[in-house]
Amino acid sequence: MKAAFANGPDKVDSAALEAKSFAIVTTAANSAMTDIHDRMPVILNHDQEDVWMDPSMNEKEILLRLMAPREDL
């Protein structure tokens, strides 16, 4: 299974289209992680990546669903 960490650029050079830095978005830990830590990275399926990276996406409920802890890992 391929997956990606959800992140967002901190500063983008629009002429070069490259991020200068980034942040890893976290969510509550899933059941496999709770003994280790109370947080974990948001992990996206390949088919969720385009939705996450779409700059016009501003539907809070959709974004919150993408940020839910993955139990299938």
C-alpha positions as CSV (number, residue, x, y, z in Angstrom):
1,M,0.0,0.0,0.0
2,K,1.4,3.4,-1.0
3,A,0.6,6.4,1.2
4,A,1.9,9.9,1.8
5,F,2.2,12.2,4.8
6,A,0.0,15.2,4.6
7,N,2.0,18.4,4.6
8,G,1.8,22.0,3.4
9,P,4.4,24.4,2.3
10,D,5.4,27.2,4.6
11,K,6.7,29.5,1.9
12,V,6.4,29.0,-1.8
13,D,8.5,30.6,-4.6
14,S,5.7,30.9,-7.2
15,A,8.2,31.6,-10.0
16,A,10.2,28.4,-9.3
17,L,7.2,26.5,-7.9
18,E,9.2,25.1,-5.0
19,A,8.5,25.0,-1.3
20,K,11.1,26.5,0.9
21,S,10.0,24.5,4.0
22,F,7.1,22.3,5.1
23,A,5.2,21.1,8.1
24,I,4.0,17.5,8.8
25,V,0.3,17.6,9.8
26,T,-0.6,15.4,12.7
27,T,-3.8,13.9,14.1
28,A,-4.7,11.8,17.1
29,A,-3.0,8.4,17.3
30,N,-4.7,5.3,15.9
31,S,-5.1,2.2,18.1
32,A,-1.7,0.8,17.0
33,M,0.1,4.0,18.0
34,T,-1.5,5.0,21.3
35,D,1.0,3.0,23.4
36,I,3.8,4.9,21.7
37,H,2.5,8.5,21.4
38,D,-0.8,10.4,21.4
39,R,-0.2,11.9,17.9
40,M,0.7,10.5,14.5
41,P,1.2,12.0,11.0
42,V,-1.9,12.4,8.8
43,I,-1.4,9.6,6.2
44,L,-3.2,9.9,2.8
45,N,-4.0,7.3,0.3
46,H,-2.8,8.0,-3.2
47,D,-6.4,8.9,-4.3
48,Q,-6.6,11.5,-1.5
49,E,-3.5,13.4,-2.4
50,D,-5.1,15.6,-5.2
51,V,-7.9,16.6,-2.9
52,W,-5.4,17.6,-0.1
53,M,-3.1,19.5,-2.4
54,D,-6.0,21.4,-4.3
55,P,-5.6,25.1,-3.3
56,S,-9.3,25.7,-4.0
57,M,-10.4,23.0,-1.5
58,N,-11.9,24.8,1.4
59,E,-14.6,22.3,2.5
60,K,-13.9,21.8,6.2
61,E,-15.7,18.5,6.5
62,I,-13.8,16.9,3.6
63,L,-10.5,18.0,5.0
64,L,-11.3,16.8,8.5
65,R,-12.2,13.4,7.1
66,L,-8.8,13.2,5.4
67,M,-7.2,14.0,8.7
68,A,-8.8,11.1,10.6
69,P,-6.4,8.6,12.0
70,R,-5.9,5.6,9.7
71,E,-6.7,2.3,11.3
72,D,-5.7,0.2,8.3
73,L,-2.0,0.5,8.8
